[in-house]
């Protein structure tokens, strides 16, 4: 266990950041899962709605400093490609 006052503060900070990161990581996974499920089901409407939510959320995560700009752009691009493939298949 930590012996110094500063080390105790670091333990508290780490716990807080870990909890916050776990929350956002889970949100990102759930958002992308919604799109994947809609695409697998072949539901274009639902996939488009889920993509709009994903696009908005990922860019808000960038402004909060959760994701880097290029990471969000890459994820959105791949999800968009997935949704577009659904419309091309029909």
ZALOKE-403896 format. One record per atom (N, C-alpha, C): residue in three letters; x, y, z. Coordinates in pm, whole numbers, padded with zeros to 5 digits, always signed. Atoms other than C-alpha are relative to their C-alpha. Layout:
REM ZALOKE-403896
ALAXYZ/...
***
This chain:
REM ZALOKE-403896
UNK+00084-00119+00000/UNK+00000+00000+00000/UNK+00088+00124+00000/UNK-00074-00125+00011/UNK+00106+00360-00054/UNK+00034+00056+00138/UNK-00046-00053-00128/UNK+00305+00526+00222/UNK-00001+00152+00007/UNK-00006-00145+00002/UNK+00315+00889+00113/UNK-00136+00060-00036/UNK+00124-00071+00030/UNK+00038+01143+00088/UNK-00023+00010-00151/UNK+00012-00012+00146/UNK+00110+01195-00282/UNK-00032-00134-00065/UNK+00027+00133+00054/UNK+00106+00820-00345/UNK-00145-00040+00025/UNK+00141+00027-00030/UNK-00233+00790-00175/UNK-00090+00074-00097/UNK+00077-00078+00097/UNK-00362+01066-00401/UNK+00003-00068-00137/UNK-00014+00069+00129/UNK-00228+00879-00704/UNK-00090-00124-00005/UNK+00086+00118-00006/UNK-00415+00565-00593/UNK-00145+00041-00024/UNK+00138-00048+00019/UNK-00739+00764-00571/UNK-00024+00043-00144/UNK+00014-00046+00137/UNK-00680+00924-00910/UNK-00009-00117-00099/UNK+00000+00116+00088/UNK-00606+00591-01074/UNK-00133-00073+00006/UNK+00130+00068-00015/UNK-00923+00436-00933/UNK-00110+00076-00073/UNK+00101-00083+00065/UNK-01132+00726-01057/UNK+00011-00008-00152/UNK-00022+00005+00144/UNK-00977+00720-01404/UNK-00035-00137-00058/UNK+00031+00135+00045/UNK-01010+00343-01432/UNK-00150-00019-00014/UNK+00146+00010+00005/UNK-01380+00363-01353/UNK-00057+00078-00119/UNK+00046-00084+00111/UNK-01432+00645-01604/UNK+00032-00066-00134/UNK-00039+00065+00126/UNK-01239+00462-01878/UNK-00084-00123-00027/UNK+00082+00119+00017/UNK-01435+00142-01818/UNK-00139+00038-00051/UNK+00132-00047+00043/UNK-01762+00335-01857/UNK+00000+00035-00148/UNK-00003-00043+00140/UNK-01662+00492-02189/UNK+00034-00114-00094/UNK-00033+00115+00083/UNK-01508+00172-02323/UNK-00124-00086-00024/UNK+00123+00077+00012/UNK-01834-00008-02254/UNK-00099+00070-00091/UNK+00090-00076+00086/UNK-02035+00270-02419/UNK+00038-00018-00147/UNK-00048+00014+00138/UNK-01820+00246-02733/UNK-00034-00138-00054/UNK+00031+00136+00043/UNK-01863-00132-02748/UNK-00149-00018-00025/UNK+00145+00016+00016/UNK-02240-00110-02701/UNK-00052+00074-00123/UNK+00041-00077+00117/UNK-02278+00158-02967/UNK+00034-00076-00128/UNK-00039+00073+00121/UNK-02083-00045-03223/UNK-00077-00131-00011/UNK+00076+00126+00002/UNK-02264-00365-03124/UNK-00139+00022-00058/UNK+00134-00030+00051/UNK-02599-00200-03200/UNK+00001+00006-00153/UNK-00010-00008+00146/UNK-02484-00128-03556/UNK+00023-00138-00059/UNK-00029+00134+00051/UNK-02342-00476-03607/UNK-00124-00089+00004/UNK+00122+00081-00012/UNK-02664-00638-03483/UNK-00104+00039-00105/UNK+00096-00046+00100/UNK-02877-00422-03712/UNK+00041-00046-00140/UNK-00049+00043+00132/UNK-02658-00507-04012/UNK-00021-00150-00018/UNK+00018+00145+00008/UNK-02667-00879-03933/UNK-00148-00037-00020/UNK+00144+00024+00015/UNK-03047-00860-03907/UNK-00051+00049-00135/UNK+00040-00053+00130/UNK-03059-00674-04239/UNK-00095+00119+00010/UNK+00089-00114-00024/UNK-03247-00378-04088/UNK+00074+00131-00032/UNK-00071-00119+00046/UNK-03127-00075-04286/UNK-00037+00124+00083/UNK+00047-00115-00079/UNK-03340+00178-04093/UNK+00069+00005+00137/UNK-00058+00008-00135/UNK-03216+00062-03755/UNK+00151+00024-00005/UNK-00144-00019+00015/UNK-02856+00053-03878/UNK+00033+00147-00023/UNK-00024-00142+00026/UNK-02878+00411-04007/UNK-00018+00083+00127/UNK+00024-00072-00126/UNK-03025+00535-03677/UNK+00115-00024+00098/UNK-00110+00033-00090/UNK-02757+00352-03479/UNK+00129+00068-00045/UNK-00119-00067+00052/UNK-02490+00497-03708/UNK+00000+00149+00033/UNK+00009-00142-00035/UNK-02615+00851-03649/UNK+00037+00023+00146/UNK-00034-00009-00142/UNK-02593+00795-03274/UNK+00150-00021+00020/UNK-00142+00031-00014/UNK-02245+00645-03309/UNK+00085+00119-00045/UNK-00075-00114+00052/UNK-02119+00935-03519/UNK+00001+00115+00099/UNK+00013-00110-00095/UNK-02247+01192-03272/UNK+00077-00029+00129/UNK-00065+00035-00127/UNK-02122+01007-02963/UNK+00152-00004-00014/UNK-00144+00010+00016/UNK-01776+00932-03099/UNK+00066+00136-00010/UNK-00057-00133+00011/UNK-01718+01293-03191/UNK-00013+00078+00131/UNK+00009-00065-00131/UNK-01842+01407-02850/UNK+00107-00057+00092/UNK-00107+00059-00079/UNK-01593+01162-02695/UNK+00134+00064-00035/UNK-00123-00069+00041/UNK-01321+01336-02896/UNK+00011+00134+00072/UNK-00004-00130-00065/UNK-01416+01674-02753/UNK+00022-00012+00150/UNK-00024+00023-00143/UNK-01410+01525-02401/UNK+00138-00056+00027/UNK-00134+00053-00018/UNK-01067+01376-02462/UNK+00003-00150+00025/UNK+00007+00144-00022/UNK-01181+01014-02437/UNK+00067-00075-00116/UNK-00058+00058+00121/UNK-01088+00924-02795/UNK+00085+00105-00071/UNK-00074-00091+00086/UNK-00829+01073-03025/UNK-00079+00020-00128/UNK+00075-00038+00119/UNK-00957+01243-03337/UNK+00007-00106-00110/UNK-00016+00099+00107/UNK-00815+00989-03583/UNK-00063-00133+00037/UNK+00062+00125-00043/UNK-00938+00696-03375/UNK-00150+00005-00023/UNK+00144-00016+00021/UNK-01293+00828-03382/UNK-00032-00001-00149/UNK+00022-00004+00144/UNK-01267+00899-03754/UNK+00010-00139-00061/UNK-00018+00136+00051/UNK-01141+00546-03820/UNK-00119-00088+00035/UNK+00113+00082-00043/UNK-01419+00384-03616/UNK-00127+00038-00076/UNK+00118-00047+00072/UNK-01689+00599-03780/UNK+00007-00044-00146/UNK-00017+00037+00140/UNK-01547+00528-04124/UNK-00030-00148-00021/UNK+00023+00144+00014/UNK-01551+00151-04070/UNK-00147-00034+00020/UNK+00143+00026-00023/UNK-01904+00159-03932/UNK-00083+00048-00118/UNK+00070-00052+00117/UNK-02018+00374-04224/UNK+00012-00096-00117/UNK-00023+00097+00106/UNK-01863+00126-04465/UNK-00089-00123+00019/UNK+00084+00115-00031/UNK-02051-00155-04291/UNK-00147+00028-00032/UNK+00139-00037+00027/UNK-02385+00030-04313/UNK-00023+00015-00150/UNK+00013-00016+00145/UNK-02324+00117-04679/UNK-00004-00134-00070/UNK+00001+00133+00062/UNK-02257-00248-04758/UNK-00138-00062+00008/UNK+00137+00051-00016/UNK-02607-00325-04631/UNK-00089+00055-00111/UNK+00083-00059+00105/UNK-02763-00083-04880/UNK+00039-00050-00137/UNK-00046+00050+00129/UNK-02548-00211-05168/UNK-00046-00144-00023/UNK+00042+00140+00013/UNK-02645-00571-05095/UNK-00148-00012-00039/UNK+00145+00005+00029/UNK-03015-00486-05126/UNK-00032+00037-00141/
***
